[in-house]
């Protein structure tokens, strides 16, 4: 139980750390449609890819840390 809690906590911490240093140019959508209409700003930014990859890297790092600490 403690290992699962540690894995979830470290994944969240490392995922948010990676997300905070993710380059802003990858957050922008490449869409010709959004730049020629009065579209709200939140539709011009895509967060799904950076969030996925940052938490994937966070999970990988957290599982490696727990493997070396527990084993």
PEKABEL-V978389 format. One record per residue. N is the residue number from 0. PSI is psi in whole degrees, -180 to 180 (none if undefined). OMEGA is omega in degrees with one decimal (none if undefined). Layout:
N/PSI/OMEGA  N/PSI/OMEGA
This chain:
0/-42/179.1  1/-34/179.2  2/-41/178.4  3/-43/177.8  4/-42/178.6  5/-40/178.9  6/-44/179.1  7/-42/-179.7  8/-47/179.7  9/-36/176.7  10/-43/178.4  11/-45/-178.7  12/-50/-179.1  13/-37/178.1  14/-44/177.8  15/-34/177.2  16/-44/177.9  17/-36/179.7  18/-34/-179.1  19/-23/179.4  20/8/179.3  21/133/-178.1  22/141/-176.2  23/-26/-178.0  24/-24/177.3  25/-14/179.0  26/-23/-177.3  27/136/173.8  28/143/173.8  29/92/-177.0  30/118/178.0  31/-28/-177.4  32/-41/-174.1  33/-21/-174.0  34/-6/-177.5  35/4/178.1  36/169/175.4  37/79/-178.4  38/139/177.6  39/152/-176.0  40/-33/-176.1  41/-20/176.8  42/-15/-179.8  43/-5/-177.3  44/129/178.4  45/120/-178.7  46/-4/-174.1  47/-43/-179.0  48/-49/179.0  49/-37/179.3  50/-44/179.8  51/-51/-176.3  52/-34/179.3  53/-41/178.2  54/-26/173.2  55/-45/176.5  56/-38/177.2  57/-41/178.0  58/-42/179.5  59/-46/179.7  60/-41/179.5  61/-41/179.7  62/-36/176.5  63/-42/178.8  64/-44/179.9  65/-33/178.1  66/-44/-178.7  67/-29/-180.0  68/-45/-175.2  69/-41/-175.3  70/none/none
